[in-house]
Amino acid sequence: MLNSNWNGNRLNVNFNDLGNNENSYAFEMALAPKIIAMKTHKNLYPRIYNKKNLVLAWKKARKGKTKKDYVIKFEEDLPQNLKSLHEELKHENYFPKPLETFILRDPKTRRISKSDFRDRIVHHAICNIIEPIFDKTFIHDNCANRKGKGSLFAIKRFEKFQGKITRNLSSEGYCLKADIRHYFQEVNHEILMEIIKRKISDEKVIFLVRKILENRNSKRERERETRAFVLKKKECLLEI
């Protein structure tokens, strides 16, 4: 990476020398795409619709939800349902179902849109293949949905940094707690796709990811749009 360019030492965002790989190196990762040619991955699509991968994806999608009605219904004819997904993905005629939207109060009121169970299997199938590619690019202290880096890891890392601040009485420490409001609704999909393309050069994978991202509208919203379209068409016919 950048070690040879920075006299063998990693740098963090504050330009402090970091002696081991357990510390963050966000500065290095930010500069890396500009200094070296990033490796891109091809021929990933067949691995996504591979039958073994779909079985693994189904197991992940059902975890903790085995008693849900939609899981039980899907598993009534599991072999055929997985085969259908396999064929749809293989022949590139897979289309996600409309999202189901509902209000969740826990206690903050949130509007949630969730995918159909079979679509969640496809999501896991994609992640099984591309997650390891992107995981290597994340900073060490990124704990968001990463293997072996859950809440316990985050607490231990916090305690480690807290201990450093406590021992060094001349410095001040800060902890920022923040959330991005309506991230999934507001994130720019074009920018997101450009980031994905830096690592994934398989056009079929890109097309599949874009198809899922663009499936924003819920069933109710789609019905509303359809009614509006039909009404507009009738008005045009009346004018003629």
VOBA-1610 file (N, C-alpha, C; in pm, whole numbers, padded with zeros to 5 digits, always signed):
BEGIN
Met+00083-00119+00000Met+00000+00000+00000Met+00088+00126+00000Leu+00069+00216+00099Leu+00143+00340+00101Leu+00267+00336+00189Asn+00297+00219+00246Asn+00406+00214+00343Asn+00538+00267+00286Ser+00571+00226+00161Ser+00696+00268+00102Ser+00699+00418+00074Asn+00583+00477+00054Asn+00575+00620+00025Asn+00580+00706+00151Trp+00557+00642+00265Trp+00552+00718+00390Trp+00656+00665+00489Asn+00777+00633+00437Asn+00889+00592+00521Asn+00858+00475+00612Gly+00774+00383+00562Gly+00746+00262+00637Gly+00647+00278+00750Asn+00590+00396+00770Asn+00495+00417+00878Asn+00358+00450+00822Arg+00256+00392+00886Arg+00119+00428+00849Arg+00087+00563+00912Leu-00004+00635+00852Leu-00047+00763+00906Leu-00195+00759+00931Asn-00240+00816+01043Asn-00384+00829+01062Asn-00427+00966+01016Val-00552+01000+01036Val-00604+01127+00983Val-00540+01248+01050Asn-00476+01228+01164Asn-00408+01337+01232Asn-00259+01341+01201Phe-00213+01258+01105Phe-00074+01250+01064Phe+00019+01199+01175Asn-00035+01123+01269Asn+00049+01063+01372Asn+00098+00929+01323Asp+00225+00894+01354Asp+00276+00764+01317Asp+00204+00657+01397Leu+00161+00551+01329Leu+00093+00441+01395Leu+00178+00317+01378Gly+00213+00255+01487Gly+00309+00147+01481Gly+00252+00010+01452Asn+00121-00008+01460Asn+00068-00143+01436Asn-00060-00136+01357Asn-00100-00251+01305Asn-00214-00258+01214Asn-00348-00251+01285Glu-00347-00247+01419Glu-00473-00241+01493Glu-00529-00100+01497Asn-00448-00004+01462Asn-00496+00135+01462Asn-00558+00169+01328Ser-00643+00272+01329Ser-00709+00313+01207Ser-00609+00374+01110Tyr-00633+00355+00979Tyr-00549+00421+00880Tyr-00636+00477+00769Ala-00734+00560+00815Ala-00830+00619+00722Ala-00761+00708+00620Phe-00655+00778+00665Phe-00585+00868+00574Phe-00523+00789+00459Glu-00463+00676+00494Glu-00401+00591+00391Glu-00506+00540+00294Met-00619+00493+00347Met-00724+00438+00261Met-00785+00546+00173Ala-00788+00670+00223Ala-00844+00780+00144Ala-00754+00813+00026Leu-00622+00802+00047Leu-00528+00835-00059Leu-00504+00721-00156Ala-00522+00598-00110Ala-00486+00481-00190Ala-00546+00480-00329Pro-00677+00508-00347Pro-00734+00504-00483Pro-00668+00602-00579Lys-00611+00714-00525Lys-00550+00815-00611Lys-00407+00778-00649Ile-00344+00689-00571Ile-00202+00661-00591Ile-00179+00528-00662Ile-00263+00429-00635Ile-00243+00299-00698Ile-00367+00261-00778Ala-00347+00176-00876Ala-00460+00127-00956Ala-00532+00019-00877Met-00660+00042-00849Met-00734-00053-00768Met-00769-00177-00848Lys-00755-00291-00786Lys-00788-00417-00851Lys-00939-00429-00865Thr-00985-00467-00982Thr-01128-00489-01004Thr-01154-00638-01024His-01274-00679-00993His-01309-00822-00997His-01411-00848-01107Lys-01383-00950-01187Lys-01470-00988-01298Lys-01528-01128-01274Asn-01621-01165-01362Asn-01678-01300-01361Asn-01732-01343-01225Leu-01798-01251-01158Leu-01857-01281-01027Leu-02001-01329-01037Tyr-02069-01292-01144Tyr-02213-01318-01154Tyr-02249-01467-01142Pro-02179-01559-01210Pro-02213-01701-01195Pro-02200-01750-01051Arg-02113-01691-00975Arg-02096-01730-00836Arg-02216-01687-00751Ile-02283-01580-00795Ile-02400-01532-00721Ile-02516-01628-00736Tyr-02544-01673-00859Tyr-02659-01763-00877Tyr-02623-01910-00862Asn-02499-01939-00823Asn-02459-02077-00794Asn-02553-02137-00690Lys-02595-02261-00710Lys-02695-02323-00623Lys-02649-02333-00478Lys-02522-02365-00456Lys-02470-02373-00320Lys-02473-02236-00252Asn-02444-02132-00329Asn-02448-01997-00273Asn-02590-01956-00238Leu-02687-01997-00320Leu-02828-01964-00291Leu-02877-02037-00167Val-02832-02160-00147Val-02869-02234-00025Val-02812-02165+00098Leu-02686-02123+00089Leu-02623-02050+00200Leu-02697-01919+00226Ala-02736-01850+00119Ala-02808-01723+00131Ala-02944-01745+00197Trp-03012-01853+00161Trp-03142-01886+00222Trp-03126-01910+00372Lys-03022-01981+00412Lys-02997-02008+00554Lys-02973-01879+00632Lys-02902-01785+00570Lys-02876-01658+00636Lys-03003-01574+00644Ala-03084-01576+00539Ala-03207-01495+00536Ala-03309-01544+00638Arg-03311-01674+00665Arg-03410-01732+00757Arg-03365-01729+00902Lys-03241-01697+00928Lys-03186-01701+01063Lys-03265-01609+01157Gly-03318-01668+01264Gly-03397-01592+01361Gly-03538-01563+01315Lys-03578-01616+01198Lys-03711-01587+01143Lys-03783-01714+01099Thr-03743-01827+01153Thr-03798-01955+01107Thr-03947-01972+01133Lys-04002-01896+01228Lys-04144-01908+01260Lys-04230-01804+01189Lys-04168-01718+01110Lys-04243-01618+01033Lys-04324-01686+00924Asp-04444-01634+00901Asp-04534-01694+00801Asp-04471-01698+00662Tyr-04403-01587+00624Tyr-04347-01580+00489Tyr-04231-01678+00470Val-04160-01709+00579Val-04051-01809+00570Val-04111-01948+00557Ile-04211-01976+00638Ile-04278-02108+00634Ile-04338-02132+00496Lys-04403-02029+00440Lys-04463-02042+00308Lys-04359-02068+00200Phe-04247-01997+00206Phe-04140-02016+00107Phe-04083-02157+00116Glu-04074-02209+00237Glu-04011-02339+00257Glu-04106-02457+00234Glu-04233-02427+00206Glu-04327-02534+00173Glu-04285-02604+00044Asp-04224-02529-00047Asp-04170-02587-00170Asp-04031-02530-00192Leu-03946-02552-00095Leu-03812-02492-00094Leu-03728-02524-00218Pro-03717-02652-00257Pro-03633-02682-00375Pro-03677-02608-00500Gln-03808-02603-00523Gln-03859-02537-00643Gln-03839-02385-00636Asn-03859-02328-00518Asn-03843-02183-00502Asn-03699-02140-00522Leu-03605-02219-00469Leu-03464-02187-00488Leu-03422-02209-00634Lys-03480-02312-00695Lys-03451-02338-00836Lys-03501-02223-00924Ser-03619-02171-00889Ser-03675-02058-00966Ser-03585-01936-00956Leu-03536-01909-00835Leu-03445-01797-00816Leu-03317-01819-00898His-03266-01940-00894His-03146-01975-00969His-03165-01948-01118Glu-03277-01994-01173Glu-03304-01979-01316Glu-03325-01831-01355Glu-03398-01759-01270Glu-03423-01617-01298Glu-03292-01537-01300Leu-03206-01563-01202Leu-03078-01493-01196Leu-02987-01535-01311Lys-02986-01663-01340Lys-02900-01715-01446Lys-02936-01655-01581His-03066-01645-01609His-03113-01595-01739His-03141-01444-01736Glu-03106-01380-01623Glu-03115-01234-01608Glu-03257-01180-01625Asn-03354-01258-01581Asn-03492-01209-01584Asn-03551-01202-01443Tyr-03463-01187-01345Tyr-03506-01169-01206Tyr-03547-01024-01183Phe-03662-01007-01118Phe-03707-00874-01080Phe-03755-00879-00935Pro-03707-00788-00850Pro-03752-00786-00710Pro-03898-00748-00700Lys-03963-00799-00597Lys-04104-00767-00574Lys-04115-00630-00507Pro-04234-00568-00516Pro-04253-00437-00452Pro-04223-00444-00302Leu-04170-00336-00248Leu-04138-00330-00106Leu-04265-00320-00023Glu-04261-00377+00096Glu-04372-00365+00191Glu-04337-00256+00291Thr-04420-00156+00300Thr-04392-00041+00386Thr-04483-00043+00509Phe-04423-00014+00625Phe-04501-00009+00749Phe-04435+00090+00844Ile-04509+00127+00949Ile-04460+00222+01050Ile-04414+00144+01172Leu-04293+00175+01217Leu-04235+00110+01335Leu-04211+00214+01443Arg-04255+00183+01566Arg-04235+00274+01680Arg-04155+00201+01787Asp-04027+00245+01809Asp-03940+00169+01901Asp-03839+00253+01980Pro-03871+00359+02050Pro-03997+00433+02051Pro-04006+00537+01940Lys-03892+00565+01872Lys-03895+00664+01765Lys-03977+00611+01648Thr-04062+00693+01594Thr-04146+00651+01482Thr-04064+00653+01354Arg-04063+00539+01286Arg-03988+00528+01162Arg-04072+00460+01055Arg-04054+00503+00932Arg-04122+00442+00819Arg-04025+00341+00757Ile-04061+00215+00762Ile-03973+00107+00718Ile-04026+00045+00589Ser-03937+00020+00496Ser-03973-00053+00374Ser-03887-00179+00369Lys-03952-00293+00364Lys-03876-00418+00365Lys-03900-00497+00237Ser-03801-00574+00200Ser-03807-00656+00079Ser-03876-00788+00107Asp-03928-00848+00003Asp-03987-00981+00012Asp-03878-01081+00051Phe-03917-01191+00114Phe-03820-01289+00165Phe-03731-01344+00053Arg-03789-01373-00062Arg-03708-01428-00171Arg-03605-01325-00221Asp-03641-01198-00212Asp-03547-01093-00252Asp-03434-01079-00150Arg-03466-01104-00023Arg-03362-01100+00079Arg-03261-01213+00060Ile-03307-01323+00006Ile-03215-01434-00026Ile-03117-01388-00133Val-03168-01315-00233Val-03081-01262-00339Val-02982-01163-00281His-03026-01079-00187His-02937-00982-00123His-02820-01054-00055His-02853-01159+00019His-02748-01236+00087His-02657-01306-00014Ala-02716-01353-00124Ala-02636-01419-00227Ala-02532-01323-00285Ile-02572-01199-00306Ile-02479-01097-00357Ile-02372-01067-00253Cys-02416-01045-00128Cys-02321-01011-00022Cys-02220-01123+00003Asn-02263-01248-00009Asn-02171-01360+00010Asn-02050-01348-00082Ile-02071-01292-00200Ile-01965-01286-00301Ile-01887-01155-00295Ile-01956-01043-00279Ile-01884-00914-00288Ile-01840-00859-00152Glu-01901-00906-00043Glu-01861-00854+00088Glu-01712-00873+00118Pro-01654-00992+00094Pro-01511-01009+00122Pro-01423-00914+00042Ile-01469-00874-00076Ile-01392-00783-00161Ile-01384-00644-00097Phe-01498-00595-00048Phe-01502-00462+00010Phe-01453-00459+00154Asp-01469-00570+00225Asp-01430-00574+00366Asp-01282-00542+00384Lys-01201-00583+00287Lys-01056-00559+00295Lys-01021-00411+00289Thr-01112-00330+00236Thr-01084-00187+00219Thr-01128-00103+00339Phe-01202-00164+00434Phe-01253-00089+00548Phe-01144-00067+00653Ile-01155+00041+00728Ile-01061+00065+00837Ile-01084-00037+00948His-00983-00059+01029His-00987-00163+01132His-01103-00144+01229Asp-01136-00019+01261Asp-01236+00007+01364Asp-01378+00021+01311Asn-01400-00011+01185Asn-01535-00012+01131Asn-01607-00137+01182Cys-01713-00118+01260Cys-01783-00232+01322Cys-01921-00256+01264Ala-01951-00193+01152Ala-02086-00201+01097Ala-02108-00331+01020Asn-02180-00424+01083Asn-02217-00551+01018Asn-02096-00626+00962Arg-01989-00633+01041Arg-01869-00704+00998Arg-01846-00826+01086Lys-01797-00932+01026Lys-01772-01056+01099Lys-01666-01034+01207Gly-01699-01077+01330Gly-01606-01066+01440Gly-01591-00926+01495Lys-01673-00833+01447Lys-01660-00694+01492Lys-01797-00637+01528Gly-01857-00698+01628Gly-01988-00652+01673Gly-01977-00555+01789Ser-02078-00554+01874Ser-02084-00459+01985Ser-01970-00478+02084Leu-01937-00604+02114Leu-01830-00633+02210Leu-01696-00579+02161Phe-01668-00600+02031Phe-01544-00548+01973Phe-01539-00396+01984Ala-01652-00331+01953Ala-01658-00185+01956Ala-01635-00133+02098Ile-01694-00200+02199Ile-01676-00157+02338Ile-01531-00171+02382Lys-01468-00282+02342Lys-01328-00304+02380Lys-01237-00200+02315Arg-01265-00166+02190Arg-01184-00065+02122Arg-01203+00073+02187Phe-01328+00102+02224Phe-01356+00228+02292Phe-01280+00236+02424Glu-01282+00125+02500Glu-01212+00122+02629Glu-01062+00138+02610Lys-01008+00084+02500Lys-00865+00097+02474Lys-00828+00243+02449Phe-00906+00311+02364Phe-00880+00451+02336Phe-00905+00537+02460Gln-01006+00500+02538Gln-01036+00573+02661Gln-00918+00562+02758Gly-00858+00444+02764Gly-00743+00424+02851Gly-00625+00510+02811Lys-00603+00526+02679Lys-00494+00611+02631Lys-00514+00756+02672Ile-00638+00803+02663Ile-00669+00941+02702Ile-00650+00958+02853Thr-00692+00859+02930Thr-00681+00866+03076Thr-00535+00873+03120Arg-00450+00795+03053Arg-00308+00794+03090Arg-00237+00923+03049Asn-00287+00984+02941Asn-00225+01108+02894Asn-00312+01226+02937Leu-00288+01273+03056Leu-00374+01376+03116Leu-00368+01510+03045Ser-00267+01528+02960Ser-00252+01657+02893Ser-00342+01670+02770Ser-00404+01561+02728Ser-00488+01566+02607Ser-00635+01548+02642Glu-00722+01588+02553Glu-00866+01575+02572Glu-00921+01474+02473Gly-01018+01398+02518Gly-01079+01299+02431Gly-01223+01335+02400Tyr-01268+01297+02282Tyr-01405+01327+02241Tyr-01471+01201+02184Cys-01597+01186+02210Cys-01674+01074+02156Cys-01797+01131+02087Leu-01810+01103+01958Leu-01922+01155+01880Leu-02023+01044+01853Lys-02146+01068+01891Lys-02255+00975+01859Lys-02344+01044+01757Ala-02360+00982+01641Ala-02438+01047+01535Ala-02511+00942+01451Asp-02607+00988+01378Asp-02683+00901+01288Asp-02715+00981+01162Ile-02718+00912+01049Ile-02753+00979+00923Ile-02902+00963+00900Arg-02971+01074+00899Arg-03117+01071+00887Arg-03160+01019+00750His-03246+00916+00752His-03302+00860+00630His-03192+00823+00528Tyr-03090+00758+00577Tyr-02975+00729+00490Tyr-03016+00654+00364Phe-03089+00546+00379Phe-03122+00462+00264Phe-03212+00533+00164Gln-03293+00628+00212Gln-03378+00704+00121Gln-03300+00818+00054Glu-03198+00870+00125Glu-03131+00990+00078Glu-02999+00964+00005Val-02936+00848+00025Val-02805+00822-00035Val-02814+00832-00187Asn-02716+00898-00247Asn-02713+00915-00391Asn-02671+00785-00458His-02762+00725-00533His-02735+00594-00592His-02627+00598-00699Glu-02617+00708-00770Glu-02515+00718-00875Glu-02375+00720-00815Ile-02359+00795-00707Ile-02230+00797-00639Ile-02198+00660-00581Leu-02300+00597-00521Leu-02283+00464-00464Leu-02240+00363-00570Met-02302+00369-00688Met-02268+00276-00795Met-02126+00301-00846Glu-02085+00426-00850Glu-01948+00457-00894Glu-01846+00398-00797Ile-01878+00402-00667Ile-01789+00343-00567Ile-01781+00192-00586Ile-01895+00130-00612Ile-01898-00015-00633Ile-01819-00054-00757Lys-01830+00027-00862Lys-01761-00002-00988Lys-01610+00004-00975Arg-01561+00074-00874Arg-01416+00080-00854Arg-01358-00058-00822Lys-01443-00144-00765Lys-01395-00278-00728Lys-01459-00389-00811Ile-01580-00364-00861Ile-01654-00467-00936Ile-01666-00424-01081Ser-01608-00504-01172Ser-01615-00470-01314Ser-01705-00566-01392Asp-01775-00651-01320Asp-01870-00744-01382Asp-02001-00668-01407Glu-02032-00641-01534Glu-02148-00560-01568Glu-02280-00625-01524Lys-02285-00757-01523Lys-02408-00826-01482Lys-02434-00805-01333Val-02328-00804-01254Val-02343-00778-01110Val-02387-00634-01088Ile-02327-00542-01161Ile-02363-00401-01150Ile-02510-00380-01185Phe-02554-00446-01292Phe-02693-00433-01336Phe-02789-00488-01230Leu-02752-00599-01168Leu-02836-00660-01064Leu-02844-00570-00942Val-02733-00515-00898Val-02731-00425-00782Val-02815-00301-00811Arg-02800-00245-00931Arg-02878-00127-00967Arg-03028-00159-00969Lys-03062-00276-01018Lys-03203-00317-01022Lys-03263-00321-00881Ile-03184-00368-00785Ile-03230-00375-00646Ile-03239-00236-00585Leu-03141-00151-00612Leu-03141-00016-00558Leu-03259+00066-00610Glu-03293+00045-00735Glu-03400+00122-00795Glu-03539+00071-00758Asn-03545-00039-00684Asn-03672-00093-00638Asn-03713-00022-00509Arg-03726+00110-00517Arg-03753+00191-00398Arg-03901+00194-00362Asn-03985+00194-00461Asn-04127+00217-00437Asn-04195+00097-00373Ser-04282+00122-00280Ser-04359+00017-00216Ser-04475-00023-00308Lys-04542-00130-00271Lys-04657-00178-00351Lys-04765-00071-00357Arg-04790-00006-00244Arg-04894+00098-00239Arg-04857+00216-00329Glu-04729+00255-00326Glu-04684+00366-00409Glu-04694+00332-00556Arg-04661+00207-00590Arg-04671+00164-00730Arg-04816+00165-00777Glu-04907+00122-00691Glu-05049+00121-00726Glu-05098+00265-00747Arg-05049+00357-00661Arg-05086+00497-00673Arg-05036+00555-00805Glu-04910+00521-00840Glu-04852+00569-00965Glu-04927+00513-01085Thr-04968+00384-01075Thr-05041+00320-01185Thr-05176+00387-01205Arg-05247+00417-01093Arg-05377+00484-01102Arg-05362+00623-01164Ala-05257+00693-01124Ala-05232+00827-01178Ala-05204+00820-01328Phe-05128+00717-01369Phe-05096+00700-01511Phe-05223+00669-01592Val-05308+00580-01539Val-05432+00543-01608Val-05524+00664-01620Leu-05534+00743-01511Leu-05619+00861-01510Leu-05571+00964-01614Lys-05440+00982-01620Lys-05383+01077-01715Lys-05409+01031-01858Lys-05400+00899-01881Lys-05424+00844-02013Lys-05570+00865-02054Lys-05663+00848-01960Lys-05805+00870-01989Lys-05832+01015-02024Glu-05765+01105-01952Glu-05783+01248-01980Glu-05733+01285-02120Cys-05623+01222-02161Cys-05569+01245-02294Cys-05664+01195-02403Leu-05727+01080-02374Leu-05821+01021-02471Leu-05946+01109-02484Leu-05991+01169-02370Leu-06108+01255-02373Leu-06080+01382-02453Glu-05956+01432-02443Glu-05919+01552-02517Glu-05919+01525-02668Ile-05876+01403-02705Ile-05876+01365-02847Ile-06019+01355-02899
//
